[in-house]
Amino acid sequence: MAKYLLLKHYRGAPAAVNDVPMDQWTPEEISAHVQYMNDFAARLEKTGEFVDGQALAPEGAWVRYDGEGRPPVTDGPFAETKDLIAGWMVIDVDTYERAVELAGELSAAPGAGGKPIHEWLEVRPFLTAPPTITQCPHT
């Protein structure tokens, strides 16, 4: 089995079909969305394909080491991950095709008006071995 990360984005991905930001949803719409996600995870737990998943709070910061005896540096001139990543789910499946199938199903979680969002999800395999470095023939 192979592990895949399914990333849900606040922004930065292509627009969803039902592209109404969550902060404009009713409490009932948010509850229905969360219930769909929980039901999806529970079903994958039963098949042994669910590893973990979390929604992320909008707060957060970039942090970087800035040298001995200096405090860490926060934020910077980069895209704010806290503005981009809404949450994630880790699945453990037999094939890439199964990962894509599950991501497609997860993309249909309900949103505004109870209609499926049809959002884009990023599917990323976990690295299972160190990357191979090929030497340039001129070195």
C-alpha positions as CSV (number, residue, x, y, z in Angstrom):
1,M,0.0,0.0,0.0
2,A,1.1,3.6,-0.6
3,K,0.3,6.7,1.4
4,Y,-1.0,9.8,-0.3
5,L,-1.7,13.3,1.1
6,L,-5.0,14.9,0.0
7,L,-4.7,18.6,0.4
8,K,-7.7,21.0,0.6
9,H,-6.9,24.5,-0.3
10,Y,-8.6,27.8,0.7
11,R,-7.2,29.4,-2.4
12,G,-4.4,28.9,-4.8
13,A,-6.1,26.0,-6.6
14,P,-8.3,26.3,-9.6
15,A,-11.8,27.6,-8.6
16,A,-14.3,25.0,-7.4
17,V,-17.7,24.6,-9.2
18,N,-19.5,25.8,-6.1
19,D,-17.0,28.5,-5.3
20,V,-18.6,30.2,-2.3
21,P,-16.0,30.8,0.5
22,M,-16.8,29.0,3.7
23,D,-17.0,32.2,5.7
24,Q,-20.2,32.9,3.7
25,W,-21.9,29.6,4.4
26,T,-24.6,29.1,7.0
27,P,-23.9,27.2,10.2
28,E,-26.0,24.3,8.7
29,E,-24.0,24.3,5.5
30,I,-20.8,24.1,7.5
31,S,-22.2,21.3,9.7
32,A,-23.2,19.3,6.6
33,H,-19.7,19.7,5.1
34,V,-18.0,18.6,8.3
35,Q,-20.4,15.6,8.6
36,Y,-19.6,14.6,5.0
37,M,-15.9,14.7,5.8
38,N,-16.3,12.7,9.0
39,D,-18.5,10.1,7.3
40,F,-15.9,9.8,4.5
41,A,-13.1,9.3,7.0
42,A,-15.2,6.7,9.0
43,R,-15.9,4.7,5.8
44,L,-12.2,4.7,5.0
45,E,-11.3,3.6,8.5
46,K,-13.5,0.5,8.0
47,T,-11.5,-0.4,4.8
48,G,-8.2,0.4,6.4
49,E,-7.5,3.2,3.9
50,F,-7.7,6.1,6.4
51,V,-4.5,7.2,8.2
52,D,-5.3,10.7,9.5
53,G,-6.8,14.0,8.6
54,Q,-7.3,17.4,10.1
55,A,-8.8,20.8,9.3
56,L,-6.4,23.6,9.9
57,A,-7.2,26.9,11.7
58,P,-6.5,30.0,9.7
59,E,-3.9,31.2,12.3
60,G,-0.2,30.3,11.8
61,A,3.2,31.7,10.8
62,W,6.3,30.9,8.8
63,V,9.2,30.3,11.1
64,R,12.9,30.2,10.2
65,Y,16.2,29.7,12.2
66,D,18.1,33.0,12.0
67,G,21.5,32.1,13.5
68,E,23.0,31.2,16.8
69,G,21.7,33.4,19.7
70,R,19.1,35.1,17.5
71,P,15.3,34.6,17.9
72,P,13.5,32.7,15.1
73,V,12.2,34.9,12.3
74,T,8.5,34.6,11.5
75,D,6.6,35.2,8.3
76,G,8.3,36.7,5.3
77,P,7.9,37.4,1.6
78,F,6.2,34.1,0.9
79,A,2.7,33.0,0.2
80,E,1.0,32.4,3.6
81,T,0.4,28.7,4.0
82,K,-2.3,29.5,6.5
83,D,-4.2,31.3,3.7
84,L,-3.7,28.4,1.3
85,I,-4.1,25.1,3.1
86,A,-7.5,24.4,4.6
87,G,-6.9,20.8,5.7
88,W,-5.5,17.5,4.8
89,M,-6.2,13.8,4.9
90,V,-3.7,11.0,4.6
91,I,-4.8,7.8,3.0
92,D,-3.1,4.4,2.5
93,V,-4.3,2.7,-0.7
94,D,-3.1,0.1,-3.2
95,T,-2.8,2.3,-6.2
96,Y,-2.6,5.8,-7.4
97,E,-5.8,5.3,-9.3
98,R,-7.6,4.5,-5.9
99,A,-6.1,7.7,-4.4
100,V,-7.5,9.7,-7.4
101,E,-10.9,8.0,-7.0
102,L,-11.1,8.9,-3.3
103,A,-9.9,12.5,-3.9
104,G,-12.7,12.8,-6.6
105,E,-15.3,11.6,-4.1
106,L,-14.0,13.9,-1.3
107,S,-14.2,16.8,-3.8
108,A,-17.9,16.4,-3.8
109,A,-18.4,17.5,-0.2
110,P,-21.4,19.8,0.2
111,G,-20.9,23.5,0.4
112,A,-23.1,26.6,0.0
113,G,-26.7,25.7,-0.7
114,G,-26.0,22.0,0.2
115,K,-24.6,21.6,-3.4
116,P,-21.3,19.7,-3.9
117,I,-18.3,21.9,-4.0
118,H,-16.4,20.0,-6.7
119,E,-13.3,21.5,-5.3
120,W,-9.8,20.7,-6.6
121,L,-7.8,18.5,-4.2
122,E,-4.0,18.1,-4.4
123,V,-3.0,14.4,-4.4
124,R,0.6,13.9,-3.3
125,P,2.4,10.6,-2.7
126,F,4.6,10.3,0.3
127,L,8.3,9.9,-0.5
128,T,9.2,6.3,0.1
129,A,12.9,6.5,-0.6
130,P,15.5,9.3,-0.8
131,P,15.4,11.0,-4.2
132,T,18.1,9.7,-6.6
133,I,20.6,12.4,-7.5
134,T,22.0,12.0,-11.0
135,Q,25.4,13.5,-11.7
136,C,25.8,15.8,-14.7
137,P,28.2,14.0,-17.2
138,H,30.4,17.2,-17.2
139,T,31.3,17.0,-13.5
